[in-house]
Amino acid sequence: MSTIHVTNGDHAAEILREALQTAARDERVIPLKDDLAVGQLRGIDDNPEARALFWQQVLNEHKFDFISKLKEQDALLRDLAQERGQVVIWHGQSASDQLTLRRVAYTLRNAPQRLNEAKFTHEDLPLVTADDGTQQRRGREDGATAVGMFTVAELGAKLPTAAPISMLRISRLALEWQEVKQINSETRRWRDNTFISGTYSDVDETILQIASDGWQEARRLAGRVMGTSFGFLVSDSIAFWRCRELVAAGKLEIRGDPAKIAEAKLRRATH
C-alpha cells in the first residue's frame, strides 16, 4: 500500500521528492500551499472565498484565480481522507508547519490509523562554525524551523523516523485546529507549544523601526523583517504587503510603483 507525504509549501515538497528519489522510494508528495499563520481562518474548510480574497489582497494580483487554486487544495485534502494508504505529515517548529499538521489531523480524524509524522526541531540542524569561531546551530536565532530549511540529505535521514501519531493526540490536534479557526485572528504565533493570537501591528511597527529617514531598497527592508522573530515566519509576500499598507496609510514614503514594491525604495514618512 502506497505512502503519501504531505508538506507545508512547494519548496519543502521539492526537497522531499528529491530525498525520496535518492532513497529509491516512489511515493507521492502533496504540498499544501496556504500559509495558515496569517489571515483569518474561519470557514476555511467549508468555503475558500475569504482566504482567496485575503491572498488576492496580499499578493496584489487580481487576474489570478485564487478561488480555483484553493478549491484544488480542498479537493486534495478530501481525496487524502478517502485514500487508503499511509500518510506522513512533515513539520517543523514553526506556526505554519504546526497549523498544517493540525489541519491534516482534522482531515484524517476519522482514519487515525493512517496518520504518521516526521518532525524537525532546531536540534536537527547541524552545528556550524560562526565568524567568532564558536559552534552554533545553522538556522534562525529564534530556533524556528520549517521543513523547507533542511537539505535533501537531512530529509533523507528522517525518512526512517516517520512514526504513527496516537489516536488521542490526533483528536487533540483536530480540536486545536477547530479552535484556531473559531478565534479567527489576523496572525497565529507558535510559542512554547501553544498558538497565540495576534495582529499585524508588531510587524508594522518593526517595519517602521527598520525604515529610516533615508531611502533604502524595499527588498533589503523586507529581508530584515523576515529575519525578525514574531512567533511565525514572515514571508516576503507578507512583508511587502505590510509595506504597501504602510505606504497607503502615509507612514512610509515610496520611490517607485507600489504595485511593484519589491523594485521600489522606501523611507519613513517625514511628516
C-alpha positions as CSV (number, residue, x, y, z in Angstrom):
1,M,0.0,0.0,0.0
2,S,1.4,3.4,-1.0
3,T,2.5,6.2,1.3
4,I,1.6,9.8,0.7
5,H,3.7,12.5,2.1
6,V,2.3,16.0,3.0
7,T,4.4,19.2,3.3
8,N,3.7,22.8,4.0
9,G,4.7,24.5,0.8
10,D,6.2,23.7,-2.6
11,H,9.8,24.2,-1.6
12,A,9.6,21.6,1.2
13,A,7.9,19.2,-1.3
14,E,10.6,19.6,-3.9
15,I,13.3,18.8,-1.3
16,L,11.4,15.8,-0.1
17,R,10.7,14.5,-3.6
18,E,14.5,14.5,-4.2
19,A,15.2,12.8,-0.9
20,L,12.6,10.1,-1.8
21,Q,14.1,9.7,-5.2
22,T,17.6,9.3,-3.7
23,A,16.2,6.6,-1.4
24,A,14.7,4.8,-4.4
25,R,11.2,5.3,-3.0
26,D,8.4,6.0,-5.5
27,E,6.0,7.8,-3.2
28,R,3.7,10.8,-3.8
29,V,4.3,14.2,-2.2
30,I,1.4,16.6,-1.7
31,P,2.3,20.3,-0.9
32,L,-0.3,22.4,0.9
33,K,0.4,25.9,-0.2
34,D,-1.6,28.2,2.2
35,D,0.4,30.0,4.9
36,L,-2.0,29.3,7.7
37,A,-0.1,31.5,10.2
38,V,-1.5,34.7,8.6
39,G,-5.0,35.8,7.7
40,Q,-8.4,34.9,9.1
41,L,-9.3,31.1,9.1
42,R,-12.9,31.0,9.9
43,G,-14.8,28.9,7.3
44,I,-11.5,27.8,5.6
45,D,-12.7,24.1,5.4
46,D,-16.1,25.0,4.0
47,N,-15.6,27.9,1.6
48,P,-12.2,29.2,0.4
49,E,-13.6,32.5,-0.8
50,A,-12.4,34.5,2.2
51,R,-8.9,33.0,2.0
52,A,-8.8,33.7,-1.7
53,L,-9.7,37.4,-1.2
54,F,-7.0,37.6,1.5
55,W,-4.3,36.3,-0.7
56,Q,-5.5,38.4,-3.6
57,Q,-5.0,41.5,-1.3
58,V,-1.6,40.3,-0.1
59,L,-0.2,39.5,-3.5
60,N,-1.9,42.4,-5.2
61,E,-2.9,40.1,-8.0
62,H,-6.4,40.5,-9.5
63,K,-6.1,38.3,-12.6
64,F,-5.0,35.1,-10.8
65,D,-7.9,32.8,-9.9
66,F,-7.1,32.2,-6.2
67,I,-10.5,30.6,-5.5
68,S,-9.9,27.8,-8.0
69,K,-6.4,27.2,-6.6
70,L,-7.7,27.0,-3.1
71,K,-10.6,24.7,-4.2
72,E,-7.9,22.4,-5.7
73,Q,-6.2,22.3,-2.3
74,D,-9.5,21.5,-0.6
75,A,-10.0,18.7,-3.2
76,L,-6.6,17.3,-2.4
77,L,-7.5,17.2,1.3
78,R,-10.8,15.5,0.6
79,D,-9.0,12.9,-1.6
80,L,-6.4,12.4,1.1
81,A,-9.2,11.5,3.6
82,Q,-10.7,8.9,1.1
83,E,-7.4,7.2,0.2
84,R,-6.4,4.0,2.0
85,G,-2.6,4.3,2.2
86,Q,-0.5,5.7,5.0
87,V,0.0,9.5,5.2
88,V,3.1,11.1,6.6
89,I,2.9,14.8,7.6
90,W,6.2,16.6,7.7
91,H,6.6,19.5,10.1
92,G,9.0,21.7,11.9
93,Q,8.7,24.1,14.9
94,S,7.0,27.0,13.2
95,A,3.4,28.3,13.3
96,S,2.6,27.5,9.7
97,D,4.0,23.9,9.8
98,Q,2.2,23.2,13.1
99,L,-1.1,24.5,11.7
100,T,-0.7,22.4,8.6
101,L,-0.1,19.4,11.0
102,R,-3.4,20.2,12.8
103,R,-5.3,20.7,9.6
104,V,-4.2,17.3,8.2
105,A,-5.0,15.7,11.6
106,Y,-8.5,17.2,11.4
107,T,-8.9,15.9,7.8
108,L,-7.9,12.4,8.9
109,R,-9.6,12.4,12.3
110,N,-11.9,9.5,11.1
111,A,-9.0,7.4,9.9
112,P,-6.4,8.0,12.6
113,Q,-4.6,4.7,12.0
114,R,-3.3,6.1,8.7
115,L,-1.6,9.3,10.0
116,N,2.2,9.4,10.7
117,E,4.6,12.3,11.2
118,A,8.2,13.2,10.5
119,K,9.2,16.1,12.6
120,F,12.1,18.5,12.8
121,T,13.3,20.8,15.6
122,H,16.2,23.2,15.9
123,E,18.3,20.4,17.3
124,D,18.1,18.6,14.0
125,L,20.1,21.4,12.3
126,P,23.8,20.8,12.1
127,L,26.4,22.7,14.0
128,V,28.4,25.3,12.0
129,T,31.3,27.5,13.0
130,A,30.4,31.1,13.4
131,D,32.6,34.1,12.5
132,D,33.9,34.2,16.1
133,G,34.9,30.6,16.0
134,T,32.1,29.3,18.2
135,Q,29.8,26.4,17.3
136,Q,26.1,27.1,16.8
137,R,23.2,25.5,15.0
138,R,22.6,26.5,11.4
139,G,19.3,28.4,11.0
140,R,17.5,31.2,12.8
141,E,18.4,32.7,16.1
142,D,14.8,32.2,17.4
143,G,15.1,28.5,16.8
144,A,12.1,28.3,14.5
145,T,12.3,25.6,11.9
146,A,10.3,24.7,8.8
147,V,10.8,21.6,6.7
148,G,12.0,23.7,3.8
149,M,15.0,24.8,5.8
150,F,16.6,21.4,5.6
151,T,18.7,19.7,2.9
152,V,17.9,16.7,0.8
153,A,20.3,14.6,2.9
154,E,18.8,15.8,6.1
155,L,15.2,14.9,5.0
156,G,16.5,11.6,3.7
157,A,17.9,10.8,7.1
158,K,14.5,11.5,8.6
159,L,12.6,9.1,6.4
160,P,13.1,6.1,8.7
161,T,11.9,8.1,11.7
162,A,8.3,8.6,10.4
163,A,6.1,7.2,13.2
164,P,2.3,6.9,13.9
165,I,0.5,9.6,15.8
166,S,-1.6,8.3,18.6
167,M,-5.4,8.5,18.3
168,L,-5.5,10.6,21.4
169,R,-3.1,13.1,20.0
170,I,-4.8,13.2,16.6
171,S,-8.1,14.1,18.4
172,R,-6.3,16.9,20.3
173,L,-4.7,18.2,17.2
174,A,-8.0,18.2,15.3
175,L,-9.7,20.1,18.2
176,E,-6.9,22.7,18.3
177,W,-7.5,23.2,14.5
178,Q,-11.1,23.9,15.2
179,E,-10.3,26.3,18.0
180,V,-7.8,28.4,15.9
181,K,-10.4,28.6,13.1
182,Q,-13.0,30.0,15.5
183,I,-10.7,32.5,17.2
184,N,-10.1,33.9,13.7
185,S,-7.2,36.2,14.5
186,E,-5.1,38.1,12.0
187,T,-2.0,36.1,12.9
188,R,-1.1,32.9,14.9
189,R,2.2,32.7,16.7
190,W,3.8,29.4,17.9
191,R,5.4,29.8,21.3
192,D,6.0,27.2,24.0
193,N,3.9,24.6,22.0
194,T,0.9,26.9,22.1
195,F,-0.8,29.2,19.5
196,I,-1.1,32.8,20.5
197,S,-3.4,35.1,18.5
198,G,-2.0,38.4,17.3
199,T,-2.4,41.2,14.8
200,Y,-0.2,42.7,12.1
201,S,0.7,45.6,14.3
202,D,4.0,44.3,15.6
203,V,5.1,43.5,12.0
204,D,4.1,47.1,11.0
205,E,6.0,48.5,14.0
206,T,9.1,46.5,13.1
207,I,9.0,47.8,9.5
208,L,8.8,51.4,10.8
209,Q,11.6,50.8,13.2
210,I,13.8,49.4,10.4
211,A,12.9,52.1,8.0
212,S,15.0,55.3,8.2
213,D,14.7,58.9,7.1
214,G,16.9,57.9,4.1
215,W,15.8,55.8,1.1
216,Q,16.5,52.1,1.2
217,E,15.6,49.2,-1.1
218,A,12.3,47.6,-0.2
219,R,13.9,44.1,-0.7
220,R,16.5,44.9,2.0
221,L,13.9,46.2,4.4
222,A,11.7,43.2,3.8
223,G,14.6,40.8,4.3
224,R,15.4,42.3,7.7
225,V,11.7,41.9,8.7
226,M,11.7,38.3,7.6
227,G,14.6,37.6,9.9
228,T,12.9,39.1,12.9
229,S,11.2,36.8,15.4
230,F,7.4,37.2,15.6
231,G,6.4,33.7,16.6
232,F,5.7,32.9,12.9
233,L,7.9,33.1,9.8
234,V,7.1,36.2,7.8
235,S,7.3,35.5,4.1
236,D,8.5,38.1,1.5
237,S,4.9,38.4,0.3
238,I,3.6,39.3,3.8
239,A,6.5,41.8,4.4
240,F,5.9,43.6,1.0
241,W,2.1,43.6,1.6
242,R,2.5,45.3,5.0
243,C,4.9,47.8,3.4
244,R,2.3,48.7,0.8
245,E,-0.3,49.1,3.5
246,L,2.0,51.5,5.4
247,V,2.6,53.4,2.2
248,A,-1.2,53.7,1.8
249,A,-1.5,54.8,5.4
250,G,1.1,57.6,4.9
251,K,3.5,56.1,7.3
252,L,6.1,55.1,4.7
253,E,7.0,57.0,1.6
254,I,7.8,55.2,-1.7
255,R,10.0,56.0,-4.7
256,G,8.6,53.7,-7.3
257,D,5.4,51.9,-8.1
258,P,3.5,50.4,-5.1
259,A,2.3,47.6,-7.4
260,K,6.0,46.6,-7.9
261,I,7.1,47.4,-4.4
262,A,9.9,44.8,-4.5
263,E,11.7,47.0,-7.0
264,A,11.0,50.3,-5.1
265,K,12.7,52.2,-2.4
266,L,11.1,53.2,0.9
267,R,11.7,55.6,3.8
268,R,9.9,56.5,6.9
269,A,7.4,59.4,6.3
270,T,8.8,62.7,7.3
271,H,5.6,64.5,8.3
